[in-house]
Amino acid sequence: MQPQRSREGTLVHVVETLLDRGLVLNADIMVSVAGVELLGIRIRAALASFETAARYGLEFPAGTNIDTRAGREALESNETCLGCGKRVPTQELLERSCPWCGWRSARSLALEKSQGEIEAGSTDRREPAGQASAQPAQEVRPDA
Protein backbone atom coordinates (compact mmCIF):
# COMPACT_ATOMS: atom_id res chain seq x y z
CA MET A 1 0.00 0.00 0.00
CA GLN A 2 1.41 3.38 -1.07
CA PRO A 3 1.20 6.40 1.23
CA GLN A 4 -1.20 9.02 -0.06
CA ARG A 5 -1.35 12.72 0.60
CA SER A 6 -4.64 14.56 0.49
CA ARG A 7 -4.84 18.00 -1.09
CA GLU A 8 -6.28 19.37 2.16
CA GLY A 9 -2.91 19.82 3.85
CA THR A 10 -0.80 21.19 1.02
CA LEU A 11 0.68 24.66 1.00
CA VAL A 12 -1.29 25.47 -2.16
CA HIS A 13 -4.57 24.65 -0.38
CA VAL A 14 -3.63 26.74 2.67
CA VAL A 15 -2.68 29.78 0.56
CA GLU A 16 -5.82 29.39 -1.59
CA THR A 17 -8.02 29.26 1.52
CA LEU A 18 -6.27 32.27 3.07
CA LEU A 19 -6.69 34.36 -0.07
CA ASP A 20 -10.28 33.25 -0.61
CA ARG A 21 -11.50 33.73 2.96
CA GLY A 22 -8.87 36.09 4.32
CA LEU A 23 -7.13 36.27 7.66
CA VAL A 24 -7.34 39.18 10.10
CA LEU A 25 -5.06 39.46 13.12
CA ASN A 26 -5.89 41.86 15.94
CA ALA A 27 -3.43 42.36 18.76
CA ASP A 28 -3.28 44.74 21.71
CA ILE A 29 0.10 45.03 23.39
CA MET A 30 0.51 47.07 26.57
CA VAL A 31 3.66 47.61 28.55
CA SER A 32 3.12 48.81 32.09
CA VAL A 33 5.31 49.19 35.14
CA ALA A 34 3.83 49.33 38.63
CA GLY A 35 0.34 49.71 37.21
CA VAL A 36 1.28 52.65 34.98
CA GLU A 37 0.82 52.07 31.27
CA LEU A 38 3.96 53.14 29.48
CA LEU A 39 3.31 51.87 25.98
CA GLY A 40 0.23 50.69 24.14
CA ILE A 41 0.24 49.23 20.64
CA ARG A 42 -2.73 48.10 18.61
CA ILE A 43 -2.05 45.99 15.56
CA ARG A 44 -4.52 45.00 12.88
CA ALA A 45 -3.16 43.00 9.98
CA ALA A 46 -5.14 41.50 7.11
CA LEU A 47 -4.06 38.91 4.58
CA ALA A 48 -6.55 38.49 1.74
CA SER A 49 -6.89 38.73 -2.01
CA PHE A 50 -8.04 42.07 -3.41
CA GLU A 51 -11.40 40.51 -4.23
CA THR A 52 -11.90 39.30 -0.65
CA ALA A 53 -10.70 42.60 0.79
CA ALA A 54 -13.16 44.52 -1.40
CA ARG A 55 -15.99 42.14 -0.44
CA TYR A 56 -15.43 42.77 3.29
CA GLY A 57 -14.78 46.50 2.91
CA LEU A 58 -11.12 46.42 3.93
CA GLU A 59 -9.04 49.41 2.89
CA PHE A 60 -6.41 48.91 0.20
CA PRO A 61 -2.80 49.91 0.94
CA ALA A 62 -1.82 53.48 0.04
CA GLY A 63 -0.68 53.74 -3.56
CA THR A 64 -2.77 50.81 -4.80
CA ASN A 65 -3.98 51.59 -8.32
CA ILE A 66 -7.55 50.26 -8.47
CA ASP A 67 -8.24 51.98 -11.81
CA THR A 68 -6.71 49.04 -13.67
CA ARG A 69 -8.73 46.17 -15.10
CA ALA A 70 -7.65 43.90 -12.24
CA GLY A 71 -8.68 46.56 -9.70
CA ARG A 72 -12.14 46.94 -11.25
CA GLU A 73 -12.57 43.16 -11.33
CA ALA A 74 -11.59 42.94 -7.66
CA LEU A 75 -14.21 45.53 -6.72
CA GLU A 76 -16.86 43.75 -8.82
CA SER A 77 -19.02 41.35 -6.85
CA ASN A 78 -18.30 37.76 -7.94
CA GLU A 79 -19.69 34.38 -6.91
CA THR A 80 -18.53 30.84 -7.56
CA CYS A 81 -20.58 28.94 -10.14
CA LEU A 82 -22.06 25.76 -8.69
CA GLY A 83 -21.67 23.99 -12.02
CA CYS A 84 -18.00 24.57 -12.86
CA GLY A 85 -16.52 26.34 -9.81
CA LYS A 86 -15.31 29.41 -11.73
CA ARG A 87 -15.78 32.98 -10.47
CA VAL A 88 -18.52 34.87 -12.34
CA PRO A 89 -20.01 38.35 -11.70
CA THR A 90 -22.92 37.91 -9.28
CA GLN A 91 -25.44 39.80 -11.41
CA GLU A 92 -24.67 37.72 -14.49
CA LEU A 93 -24.75 34.43 -12.58
CA LEU A 94 -28.06 35.15 -10.84
CA GLU A 95 -29.99 36.76 -13.69
CA ARG A 96 -28.62 34.99 -16.77
CA SER A 97 -26.28 32.00 -16.64
CA CYS A 98 -22.66 30.99 -16.18
CA PRO A 99 -20.76 31.93 -19.36
CA TRP A 100 -18.40 28.97 -18.86
CA CYS A 101 -20.73 26.02 -18.36
CA GLY A 102 -24.25 27.41 -18.88
CA TRP A 103 -25.45 26.67 -15.32
CA ARG A 104 -28.67 28.58 -14.52
CA SER A 105 -29.82 29.75 -11.11
CA ALA A 106 -33.39 29.34 -9.92
CA ARG A 107 -33.70 33.13 -10.10
CA SER A 108 -32.73 33.23 -13.80
CA LEU A 109 -35.16 30.43 -14.58
CA ALA A 110 -37.96 32.27 -12.74
CA LEU A 111 -37.12 35.51 -14.60
CA GLU A 112 -37.23 33.67 -17.92
CA LYS A 113 -40.58 32.10 -17.01
CA SER A 114 -42.10 35.44 -15.94
CA GLN A 115 -40.81 37.15 -19.10
CA GLY A 116 -42.34 34.34 -21.17
CA GLU A 117 -45.69 34.88 -19.45
CA ILE A 118 -45.46 38.64 -20.06
CA GLU A 119 -44.68 38.09 -23.74
CA ALA A 120 -47.56 35.60 -24.03
CA GLY A 121 -49.88 38.14 -22.39
CA SER A 122 -48.82 40.88 -24.81
CA THR A 123 -49.65 38.71 -27.81
CA ASP A 124 -53.15 38.12 -26.42
CA ARG A 125 -55.11 40.86 -28.18
CA ARG A 126 -58.04 41.97 -26.14
CA GLU A 127 -60.50 44.65 -27.18
CA PRO A 128 -60.57 47.77 -25.03
CA ALA A 129 -63.72 48.11 -22.95
CA GLY A 130 -66.63 49.78 -24.75
CA GLN A 131 -65.53 48.88 -28.30
CA ALA A 132 -67.42 46.35 -30.36
CA SER A 133 -65.61 43.48 -32.00
CA ALA A 134 -65.35 43.45 -35.80
CA GLN A 135 -66.49 39.81 -35.81
CA PRO A 136 -70.12 39.04 -35.15
CA ALA A 137 -70.86 37.33 -31.82
CA GLN A 138 -71.67 33.62 -32.12
CA GLU A 139 -74.91 32.39 -30.72
CA VAL A 140 -74.59 29.72 -28.07
CA ARG A 141 -77.28 27.04 -28.31
CA PRO A 142 -77.77 24.42 -25.66
CA ASP A 143 -77.86 20.87 -27.02
CA ALA A 144 -81.32 19.38 -26.81
Summary of the structure (lengths in Angstrom):
residues: 144
radius of gyration: 30.4
end to end distance: 87.8
largest distance: 111.5
contacts: 263
relative contact order: 0.07
helix: 35%
strand: 20%
